[in-house]
Structure formats: structure tokens, C-alpha cells
Amino acid sequence: MSDQTITAIQRISPADAAKRLGVSTSYLSNMRCSEDGDGPVFYQIGRKIEYRIADLDAWLAGRRRTTTARKMGPRKRRAANDAGSRHAAV
């Protein structure tokens, strides 16, 4: 089914989307305003916001994790005599 044939029944309000995901409506609002674009895909029709259930399910599936550890980039070592170091000689 293409986006052009989506009916209003397949779209739900932010309140219903929040209930489905187990988050608050303010969390969804913050995700919509985030520059990261990490939140679920949504429709904005004028001032009205709606979510497709399939998009919510896809977003949720993409957030599955096997660990809470974050992936970190390589550590940058500071020189011992770096003026910005807390341990620099005075």
C-alpha cells in the first residue's frame, strides 16, 4: 500500500502513540523537535500530528538492544603539560 492510499484509521494521535510505545506525550514531542531525528516518523497536517502504527512498530524494533553500553569512539589522550589539564603544574 502506498502512502497516497493511507486512511485516517491507520494513523493515530500522539496520545495514542505514546500509550502504544509506553512513553509520555512530552517525550514524543521532544523527539519531534530534536535535531537528531531519532524519533518515529510522523505526519504533520497543519498543526495536527499523526503517527502510522507501522512506523511506530518499525521505530520500536530499531531500538532493540542487547546491552546498555554505548559505543564510544577512540579516546583522545591529553598531554600531561596541557594547560587545560586539571593536573597541569602551576
QUIZILIN-V182073 format. One record per backbone hydrogen bond with DSSP energy under -0.5 kcal/mol. NH is the residue of the N-H (numbers start at 1). CO is the residue of the C=O. E is the energy in kcal/mol with one decimal. If there is no record, write none. Layout:
# QUIZILIN-V182073
nh-><NH | NH>
co-><CO | CO>
e-><E | E>
This chain:
# QUIZILIN-V182073
nh-><5 | 6 | 10 | 11 | 12 | 17 | 18 | 19 | 20 | 21 | 22 | 23 | 28 | 29 | 30 | 31 | 32 | 33 | 34 | 37 | 39 | 43 | 45 | 46 | 48 | 50 | 51 | 53 | 56 | 57 | 58 | 59 | 60 | 61 | 62 | 63 | 64 | 72 | 77 | 82 | 85 | 88>
co-><2 | 3 | 7 | 8 | 51 | 13 | 14 | 15 | 16 | 17 | 18 | 18 | 24 | 25 | 26 | 27 | 28 | 29 | 30 | 34 | 31 | 50 | 48 | 44 | 45 | 43 | 12 | 10 | 52 | 53 | 54 | 55 | 56 | 57 | 58 | 60 | 61 | 70 | 75 | 79 | 82 | 85>
e-><-1.5 | -1.1 | -1.3 | -1.2 | -3.2 | -2.6 | -2.7 | -2.0 | -2.3 | -2.2 | -1.6 | -2.1 | -1.6 | -2.3 | -2.6 | -2.2 | -2.1 | -1.6 | -0.9 | -0.6 | -0.6 | -3.3 | -2.8 | -0.6 | -2.0 | -2.2 | -2.7 | -1.3 | -2.1 | -2.6 | -2.2 | -2.5 | -2.6 | -2.4 | -1.8 | -1.3 | -1.2 | -0.6 | -0.6 | -1.9 | -1.9 | -1.2>
